[in-house]
């Protein structure tokens, strides 16, 4: 196995079929799968080494995504991915589940340094090479006789490519246009915790970063106030597995106990400097629109981040929302500039069906690592003539195969109602395992009769859902929930068998 040397500087300026920008987990995962398919590409990063945002954040050094070192599955198995949210995917058994290797056992949530070690080790062991210290500066497009080319200007020179994949994260600090916001510092510029000893802190925002700061600074600050117009919601209330974690909601308990934490639902109208030198934060309460003010020694804006897309919007890449996420197709291609793709946390811009209002986990590694594999597979099929493997199945085995996927497949569990396991039934080609595909591509596309198995959650129950394409029509069948999430019992075999009868009958006749 080739070991990558972070000191080398491969990929000099020139032309490559694909340019991947970034060196966080999304870029590393994409580059890995491109290499394993034999697709030539260059990986460029402004950073000095692998890791992306995990080289700096989270500020208080403990992730929200967990890994269970001692799970009911072997670390090298696909099933282990259900319990491991922090490892990248690999074909080689020795490269799977390596996040657990770097955890010291004090928590099932890795520390930031442990996560960085995990990513650096993966890049080295998998031979993922990158040109570090090469900053992407601008992009333009030109027409050629054999198709469009993108030209990326970097600090090392110009790169030309047919396709560009941007995995640059949602990492550019965002601050609202609140009057006096210049008197606040952004989360990204938070200092060492001890420098806030004895200070009154006002934190703008009640999302993950706001509660992270409140929890991390609780023992140092004399008083902490958090405010945003909407009430704080836990992950359960928002139906999001990447929402606020219980340990970040510690300020709720301290507030109830009179521990010096204020959780305010109010909009910030402005920040000003008082004659005493203190900062005055003017607020408008959300419940009755009455004005109020809070005096603080320092104000920190935990107001989120935007996508650092440089000049892609000027090139025609449409964006939406405060985070300026690029609008994307179901295969993470720019909806407005074909040939530009996205990987990593930016893939949350492709929202899928959002069944029951719940988005996919594409904003986190345990979701977008699967997006990267599907993306590379589709690019290889569509643009490089690489035919994906489609193993043949006996029609009699389809039921058990799909129920096994519903019970065990990490892709379906981490990307609920977003990714699906698909089996096709073609009169000429027979029964084929089509692998994991975006559910929207199955529902919106044509093709032979097929069935898609996915997992869905409505905030109360988690259950399998079977989508059937038959004779040009579509059907949706929700199966019952199971308290142990085991869908391989006789009751499920009978229920799915009934659904599949028409499809398997046609395949057997063929």
N, C-alpha and C positions, 0 to 999 in steps of 0.2 A: 504494500500500500504506500502511495506517495505521501510524504509528510510535507505540509506547506511551511515555508520559511517566511515569517512576517517581515524579515529584513530585505528580502528580494523585492524587486520592482518589476514584475511581469507586465505584459500587455502595454507596450509602448504605443503612443499615438499612431493611429492608422485606421484601417477599415476592418470591421468584424461583423459577422452576421447579426449578432445581438450584443448590446451593451447593457449590463446590469449595474445600476447605481445604488450603492449602499453597502454596509457590511454588518448590519444587525441581523437578527435571526431570519427575517424574511428574505434578505438578500443571500445569506449563506445557504438557506434551504433551496432557493431558486437555482443558484449556481450549482449546488450539489446535483440536483435532478437534471439540469441541462448537461452536466458532465457525464452523468450516467447514461444519458441517451446519446452521447457522442455529438452534441450540438456545440460547435465552436462559439465562444463568447468571451467577452472581457468583463471583469468585475472591478469597478472603480469605487474608491471611497476616500472621503476627505479625512477620515479618522486615521490615527496611527496604528490601529489594529482592529481585530474583530470584536464585536460586542454591541455596536450601535448605542442606543440610549442606556443600555445596562452598564456602560462604562461610567455613567454619571448618576443615574436615577434608578430606583427611588431614593430620595434624599436621605431618608432614615433607614436605608439599607435592608429593608425586608420586603420581599415581593408579596403580591396578593395571590399568586398562582402556586399551587401546591404540587408536591411530588411525594408519593408514599414509597419509601425504599423497600418496605416489606409488604408487598401487595400479593393478592392471590393469583399471581401470574409471573412467569419468568421475565426478567428485565429485557431479554433479547426478543421477546415475543410481541406480536402486534397487540395482543390483549392487554399487555402492561401499559400501553398508551392511555388506557382509561384512567389509570391512577397516576399518570406522569404528565403534567401540564407544561413541563419546562425543557424537555429534550427535543432535539430536532429528529426528523425521520431519516431512516437509512435502510438501504437494501442489505447491507452487511450486518449480521447479528452483533458483531463486536462494537458497532457504532450506535446501537440502539439503547435508549434508556440511560445514557451516561450522566444525566443531571444528578442522579442519586449518588454517584461516585464522589461528588464534591461536597456533599452535605455533611455537616459535622454532627448531626443527630439531635441538635437542640431544638429544632423546629421542622415541621414538614413544609414550611414556606422557606425557600432558599433565601439566603442573604444576597445582596447585590453582588459582592465579590464572588460568591459561589456561582452565581448565574454567569458572570463574566468568564470565570474559569471554564465553566461548562461549554460556552460558545467558542472560546479560544481553542479548547481541546478538540471540539468537533471539527473546526476548520483545519487544524493541524493533522489530525488523524485521517480525515477524509480527503486530504489533499486539495481543499478549496483554496485556490490562490487568488489574491487580490492585489491590485495596485493601490497601496495605501498612500495617504498624503496627496491625493489627486482630487482636487475639488471641482465638481461640476459647476460651471458658471452661467452658461446660456445654451440655448437650443434653437436650431433653425431647420427648415426642411427644404429640400430641393428635388426637382423632378429630373429623373434620368431616363435613358432609353429602356432600361430594364426595371423601372419602378422607382418609387420615391426612396430617398435616403434622408435619414436624420443626421445632423451634424451637431455633436456635443462639444462645445468649447470648454476646456478644463484648464487648470493651472499648469498642466503638463503639455498642453497642445490640443489639437482637434482630433475627435474620434468620429468615424462615419459608421452607420449601421442601417440595416433594413428595419430592425425592430429594437425598441428601447424599453427596458423594464425598470421602473423606478420603485425602489424599496427604501425610501428616505424617511419613513415614519411620519408621525404627527408630532413634530418635535420643535416647532418654531414658536416661542412664547407669544401668547396673545394677551393683550390688555385692552379693556373696553375704553371708549372715549369719554369716560367719566371725568368731569371737571376736577382737576387736582390729582389725577391718577399718577402724574409724574412724582408725587410725594410718596408713592408706594413702591415697593420692590416686587418683582415677580417671583413666583415659586422657584424658578430656575436660578435665581440669585440669592436664595436663602443661605445664611451664614451658618457657621458651626453653632450647635444648640446652646453651648454655654454663654455665647455672646448675648443671648436674650434673657439672661438671669435677672429676675426682678422687674422685668418690663411688662407693660400692659400692651397686649398684642391684639390687633384687629385683623382678621383673615377674611378676605372677600372670596366667597365661594364655599359650597358645601358638597362638593363632589369628592372623589378619592383623594386628590392632592390636598384639599383643604383639611380633611379629617386626618390625613397622614401628618400634616404639620401640627395640628392641634394635639394629637396623641404624642408625637415626638417631643414637643416643646412644653408639655403639660407640667413636667417637674421643674422647669426652669422659669417660665413666665409667672408673674404675679396674678395675671388675669388674662383670659383669652375670650374673644368674641368672634363668632363666625356668623356671617350673614349672606343671604341670597334671597331673591324674591319668593322662591318656592320652598316648601317644607323639605327638610332632609328626608330621603327615602333610603331604606336599606335595600340590599340586593333582592330580598324576598318580595318587597313591595313593588320593585320595578321589574320583577321577573327576569333579571339579568344576572348571569353568573359572573360578570365582570364589573358588577356594581360595588357599592361600599361593603366592605367586609366587617364582621362583627368587631374585630379588634380595632378597627379605625373609628368605630362608633363609641369608643370609650368616653368621649366627652359628653355624650348623652347621660351616662350614668353619673358622671361627676357633676353635671349641671343639676340633676335631680337631688343630689346629696349636698348641694351648696358648695361644690368644690372649686368655684371660681371660673366656670365655663358658661358662656352665654350662647345659646343656639337661637339666632334671630331669623325671622322670616320678614325681610324688608329689602327694598331696593336702595342702592347707594346713589344718593343725589350729588354728592361731591365730597372732596377732602380738602381741608384748609389747615393752615398753620395758625395756632392760637398765639397770643402775645407771650404766653408762658413757655412757648417752644413745643408744646404738645401738639398732636394732630387731632383735629376734630372731624369726625366722620358724620356727615349729615345723611339721615335715613328717612325713608317713608315706609311705614308699616304696611305689610301686605293685607292684613285683616281689616283695617279701618282707614287706611290712607293718612293716618295722623303722622306728623313729623316727630322725629326723635333724633338724638345725637349721642355719640359715644366718643369719649376721649381716650386716646391711645398714645403710647410712645412710638409705636411703629405699626405700619400697615403693610400686610403682605397680600398680593393679588394672586390667589390660587385660581386663576381664571382660565386655565387650560392652554391648549396649544393648537396651532394650525399646521397644515401640510406645507413644508418648504419646497414648493413647486417651482421656485425661481421664475422663469418666464414662460412656463408651459401654458398658463392661461392666455398669454398674448399670442401663442401659437394656435390657439383655438380649443384648448382643453377646458371643457366646462366644469365648474365646481359648484358646490352647494353647501349651505349651512355655515355656522360660525367657524368650524374647523377647516373649511375650504377643501373638503374631500372632493376628489375628482369623480364626476359621474361615469359609471362603468357598466359594461355589459355583464352578462352572467359569467363570462370567462375573464373578467377583470381587465378588459381592454377599454381604453377611453371611448366613451359613447360618441364623441365628436371628432376625434383624431385617430383613425385606424392606424395600427402599427405601434401605438404607445400603450404599454401595459403597466400594471401596478402589482406589487407584491408586498407582503408584510401587513402591518396594521392598517395601511391605506385601503386594503381590500374590503374593509367594512363599508366602503362606498357602494358596494354591490349588496343591497340589503336583502335580496331574495323575497320570499313571500311575506315574511314577518307575520307568520301565523300567530293569532292571538296577540298581535302587537309586539311580539318578542323578536328582537333581532338576532342574527347569528353571532357566534363568538369570534368573528373575523378580526376584531380589534386586539385579540390576545394570541399569543404564540400557539396555544393548544387548538386554536381554530385555523389561523392562517397558514400553519405548516401544511395542512391538507389542501388548502387552496393552492399553494405553490406547486404541489405535486400534480393536481388536476390541470393547473395552468400550463405547466411545461408539457404535459401529455398532449394537451390540445394544440399548443404551438407546434409541437413536433408533428402531429398528424396533419394539421392544416397547412403548414408552410414548409416543412422539411421532408414530407413523404414518409414519415416514420409511422408505420401502421401499429397501433396499440395492440397488445395482447388481448385476445377475446377468447378465453378458454371455453371449449365446448362443455355443455352440461347435459346429463341425461334428464329428460323431462320429468322423470320420477323423483329426481333429487332436488328439483327447484324449490319445493316447499321447505324442506329442511335447510337448504342453503340460505334462503331468505330469513327464516326464523333464527338461524344462527347469527346472521348479520344483525338482526334487530337486537339480539341479546348481547352480542360481544363486540360488534364493530365500533372502534373508537371514533371513526369519522362521523358516524350517525349520532353518537352520544355527545360529541363535542360541538357538532354543527347541526343541531336539531332543526328540522324542517328546512334545511338549507342544502345539505348534501344527501344523496340517496344512493343505495346499492341497486343496480339495474340489471335485469335479465331480459334479453330479447328473444322473440319467437318468430323466426323467419322461415317461410315455406321452402326457400332455397338453401339458406345457410344453417338452418337448424336452431337449436337453443344455445345461446351464448351468454356468458357472464361478461357484461359490459363494464363492470367495475363501478367505481364511485364517480358520480357526475353531479353537477348542480341540479337541484330539483327543478328549478325554473327552465333549464334547458330541456329537460325531459317533457315537461308540461307544454312548453311552447313549440317544441320541434315536432317534426313528423317522423316517419319511419315505420318499421314493421311493428307488429303487436309486441308489447313489452309490459313489464311490471317493475315498479320502483318501490323499494322499501325504505322508509325513513322513520325517525323517532320524532315525536312532537310533544310539547308540553304546554299546558294551558294555565300554568300558575298553580294548579291544584294537583293535577295528575300528569304522569309521563306515560306515554303509550305508543305502540307502533301504528303507523298508517301506511296502507297499501294503495298505491296509485296504479291504475290499470289503463293501458292504451290498447283498445281492441276494435278492429273494424273501423278505424277512423274516429272512434269516440273515446272519451275518457271517463273513468269512474274513480271515486275515492272511497276507501273503506277503512274506517278507524277501528282497530281492535281494542279489546278491553285492556285496562291497566292491570299490572300485577305488582303487588307490594314488594316482591323480591326482584322485579325487573327480569324475570326469566320467562321468555316467550317460546319455549321449546316443549311445553307440555302437550298432552293429548288434546286439550281444548283448543289450543292455538293451531295445532296441526289440522284439526278438523275445520276450523274457521278459515284458515288460509287455503286449505285444500279445496273447499267449496268455491272460493274466489278464483282459483287457478284452473278449475276444471275445463273451461272453454279454451283457454290458451294452450294447456298441455294436450288437450284432445287434438287441436289443430297441428301441433308440433309432432305428435305421434303419428298422425295421418301422413305427414310429410315424410 
